[in-house]
Amino acid sequence: MSEGVTEIAAERWVREHPDVSRETYVSLQQLTEELKKWSRAINLVSRGDLARLWSRHVADSLGLLSLTRSAKLWMDIGSGGGFPALPLAIVSRETSPDLAFVLVEADQRKAAFLRQIAHRLHLNVRVEAARIEDLPPISPCLISARAWASVAEALSWTENHHAPCTVFAFPKGPNWPVELTAASERWHMRYQAERHAMLPNSYMLIIRDVQRADDSGIGGADRKRR
């Protein structure tokens, strides 16, 4: 999603973002350094992405920053290396201090990384080392997922956590209409797709007012992954 954007340009865009203070920028640097260190032992991001963390991951994550203004509880699914949640939590530490994050990551080693970063950077973050369908209902204001599942799968696997006010945020590439069309076969929803401010192939797919298209529960079986 960062094709055509250099690492230097992406880092400059983050550093000069109006919501990124000097302290926040230093914390984002610490995140990238720790991620590289931990990636020697566990696969937090692909090996090829370690040389483009700012363009591929940090800048892309901050495309969702405007949504932090109105949310009080943000749940991120399949957090992995912490994107988009950790950069958002780092910036929100100053801009939206009441916003809490729940990061759901079933891999115990990745969950350990997320906990250490959250503790070190004093983030308002709780890490759940479990699969999303095994957690009791959380009903957050906002649910995000990045490179974790298709839109249809994400809506199904998080169904127990939907609330009437829940907004879904999915960073996607240019093929997002294909996923949305598939999801529309099972779900009614309102959506908007916003192009990232500086990444030409990155889109923020925002979904609201989600309701299952068939009240008989068709597709309910796929709420449990095989």
C-alpha positions as CSV (number, residue, x, y, z in Angstrom):
1,M,0.0,0.0,0.0
2,S,3.1,2.2,0.1
3,E,4.2,1.8,-3.5
4,G,5.8,5.0,-4.9
5,V,6.5,6.5,-1.4
6,T,10.0,6.5,0.0
7,E,10.8,5.7,3.6
8,I,12.2,9.2,4.1
9,A,9.1,10.9,2.8
10,A,6.8,8.7,4.9
11,E,8.8,9.3,8.1
12,R,8.8,13.1,7.3
13,W,5.1,13.0,6.8
14,V,4.6,11.4,10.2
15,R,7.1,13.7,12.0
16,E,5.4,16.8,10.5
17,H,1.8,15.6,11.2
18,P,0.0,18.3,13.2
19,D,-1.0,15.7,15.9
20,V,2.5,14.3,16.3
21,S,4.6,16.2,18.9
22,R,8.3,15.7,19.4
23,E,7.7,13.3,22.3
24,T,5.2,11.4,20.2
25,Y,7.6,11.1,17.3
26,V,10.3,9.8,19.6
27,S,7.8,7.1,20.9
28,L,7.0,6.1,17.3
29,Q,10.8,5.7,16.7
30,Q,11.0,3.5,19.8
31,L,8.2,1.4,18.4
32,T,10.0,0.8,15.2
33,E,13.3,0.0,16.9
34,E,11.7,-2.5,19.3
35,L,9.8,-4.1,16.4
36,K,13.1,-4.7,14.5
37,K,14.7,-6.1,17.7
38,W,11.9,-8.5,18.4
39,S,11.6,-9.5,14.8
40,R,14.9,-11.3,15.1
41,A,13.1,-13.9,17.1
42,I,9.4,-13.7,16.0
43,N,7.7,-12.8,12.8
44,L,5.9,-9.6,13.7
45,V,5.9,-8.2,10.1
46,S,7.3,-9.7,6.9
47,R,11.1,-9.5,6.5
48,G,10.7,-7.3,3.5
49,D,8.7,-4.7,5.5
50,L,11.4,-4.2,8.2
51,A,13.2,-1.8,5.8
52,R,10.0,0.2,5.2
53,L,8.2,0.3,8.5
54,W,7.3,4.1,8.2
55,S,5.8,3.9,4.8
56,R,4.2,0.4,5.0
57,H,3.0,0.5,8.6
58,V,3.3,3.7,10.7
59,A,2.1,6.2,8.1
60,D,-0.6,3.8,7.0
61,S,-1.9,3.3,10.5
62,L,-2.2,7.1,11.1
63,G,-4.6,7.2,8.2
64,L,-7.2,6.3,10.9
65,L,-6.2,9.0,13.3
66,S,-9.3,11.1,12.7
67,L,-11.5,8.3,14.2
68,T,-9.8,8.6,17.6
69,R,-11.6,11.9,18.3
70,S,-15.0,10.4,19.0
71,A,-14.1,6.9,20.3
72,K,-13.7,5.9,23.9
73,L,-12.9,2.2,23.5
74,W,-11.1,0.9,20.4
75,M,-10.7,-2.8,19.7
76,D,-8.1,-4.0,17.2
77,I,-8.2,-7.6,16.0
78,G,-5.3,-9.7,15.0
79,S,-2.9,-7.0,16.1
80,G,0.3,-8.8,15.2
81,G,3.1,-6.2,15.3
82,G,0.7,-3.6,16.6
83,F,-0.6,-1.9,13.5
84,P,-2.7,0.2,13.3
85,A,-3.4,0.2,17.1
86,L,0.0,1.0,18.6
87,P,0.8,4.1,16.5
88,L,-2.8,5.3,17.2
89,A,-2.4,4.7,20.9
90,I,0.9,6.5,20.9
91,V,-0.6,9.6,19.3
92,S,-3.8,9.4,21.3
93,R,-1.8,9.5,24.5
94,E,-1.7,13.3,24.0
95,T,-4.6,14.0,21.7
96,S,-7.3,11.7,23.2
97,P,-6.0,10.6,26.6
98,D,-9.4,9.0,27.6
99,L,-9.3,6.6,24.6
100,A,-8.5,3.0,25.7
101,F,-7.4,0.3,23.3
102,V,-8.0,-3.5,23.5
103,L,-5.6,-5.4,21.3
104,V,-6.6,-9.0,20.4
105,E,-3.8,-11.3,19.4
106,A,-4.0,-15.1,19.7
107,D,-0.2,-15.6,19.3
108,Q,1.3,-15.6,22.7
109,R,4.7,-14.3,21.6
110,K,3.2,-11.5,19.6
111,A,1.0,-10.7,22.6
112,A,4.1,-10.5,24.8
113,F,5.6,-8.0,22.4
114,L,2.4,-5.8,22.5
115,R,2.3,-5.9,26.3
116,Q,6.0,-4.9,26.6
117,I,5.6,-1.9,24.2
118,A,2.4,-0.8,25.9
119,H,4.1,-0.9,29.3
120,R,7.3,0.8,28.1
121,L,5.5,3.7,26.4
122,H,2.8,4.0,29.1
123,L,-0.1,3.4,26.6
124,N,-3.7,3.0,27.5
125,V,-3.7,-0.5,26.1
126,R,-4.9,-3.9,27.2
127,V,-3.8,-7.0,25.4
128,E,-6.0,-10.1,25.1
129,A,-4.0,-13.1,24.1
130,A,-7.0,-15.0,22.6
131,R,-9.1,-15.4,19.5
132,I,-11.8,-12.8,19.1
133,E,-14.6,-15.3,19.0
134,D,-13.5,-16.7,22.4
135,L,-13.8,-13.4,24.2
136,P,-16.9,-12.3,26.1
137,P,-18.7,-9.3,24.4
138,I,-16.8,-6.1,24.6
139,S,-19.0,-3.8,22.5
140,P,-16.3,-1.1,21.7
141,C,-17.0,2.2,19.9
142,L,-14.7,1.2,17.1
143,I,-13.3,-2.1,15.8
144,S,-10.3,-2.2,13.4
145,A,-8.4,-5.0,11.6
146,R,-5.5,-4.7,9.2
147,A,-4.4,-7.6,7.1
148,W,-6.2,-10.0,9.4
149,A,-9.3,-11.1,7.4
150,S,-11.6,-10.1,4.7
151,V,-14.4,-7.6,5.5
152,A,-17.0,-10.4,5.5
153,E,-15.0,-12.6,7.8
154,A,-14.2,-9.7,10.2
155,L,-17.8,-8.8,10.5
156,S,-18.8,-12.4,11.2
157,W,-16.1,-13.2,13.7
158,T,-16.7,-10.0,15.7
159,E,-20.5,-10.3,15.6
160,N,-20.8,-10.9,19.4
161,H,-19.0,-7.6,19.9
162,H,-21.2,-5.5,17.6
163,A,-23.1,-2.6,19.3
164,P,-25.5,-0.3,17.5
165,C,-22.9,2.5,17.6
166,T,-19.9,0.4,16.6
167,V,-17.9,1.7,13.7
168,F,-15.5,-0.6,11.7
169,A,-12.2,0.7,10.3
170,F,-10.3,-1.4,7.8
171,P,-7.1,-0.2,6.2
172,K,-7.2,-1.7,2.7
173,G,-5.5,-1.6,-0.7
174,P,-7.2,-0.7,-4.0
175,N,-9.1,-3.9,-4.2
176,W,-11.4,-3.0,-1.3
177,P,-14.6,-2.9,-3.5
178,V,-14.2,-6.6,-4.1
179,E,-14.2,-7.4,-0.4
180,L,-17.1,-5.0,0.2
181,T,-19.2,-6.6,-2.5
182,A,-18.7,-10.0,-0.9
183,A,-19.6,-8.7,2.5
184,S,-22.7,-7.1,1.2
185,E,-24.1,-10.5,0.4
186,R,-24.5,-11.2,4.1
187,W,-24.5,-7.7,5.7
188,H,-26.4,-4.5,5.3
189,M,-24.2,-1.5,6.1
190,R,-23.3,2.1,5.3
191,Y,-19.7,2.7,4.2
192,Q,-17.2,5.3,3.0
193,A,-13.7,4.7,1.5
194,E,-11.2,7.5,2.1
195,R,-7.9,7.6,0.2
196,H,-4.8,8.0,2.5
197,A,-3.5,11.6,2.6
198,M,0.0,10.5,1.3
199,L,-0.1,6.8,0.4
200,P,-1.6,6.5,-3.1
201,N,-2.7,2.9,-2.9
202,S,-3.9,2.9,0.7
203,Y,-7.6,3.4,1.6
204,M,-9.5,3.6,4.9
205,L,-12.7,1.6,4.6
206,I,-15.1,2.9,7.3
207,I,-18.3,0.9,7.9
208,R,-21.3,1.8,10.1
209,D,-24.8,0.6,10.9
210,V,-24.0,-3.1,10.3
211,Q,-26.9,-5.5,10.3
212,R,-27.0,-9.1,9.2
213,A,-28.9,-9.4,5.9
214,D,-30.8,-12.5,6.9
215,D,-32.1,-12.7,10.4
216,S,-32.3,-16.5,10.2
217,G,-28.6,-16.5,10.9
218,I,-27.2,-17.7,7.6
219,G,-23.5,-17.8,7.7
220,G,-23.4,-18.1,11.5
221,A,-21.2,-21.1,11.3
222,D,-18.3,-19.1,10.0
223,R,-18.2,-17.1,13.2
224,K,-16.1,-20.0,14.5
225,R,-12.9,-20.5,12.4
226,R,-12.2,-23.9,11.2
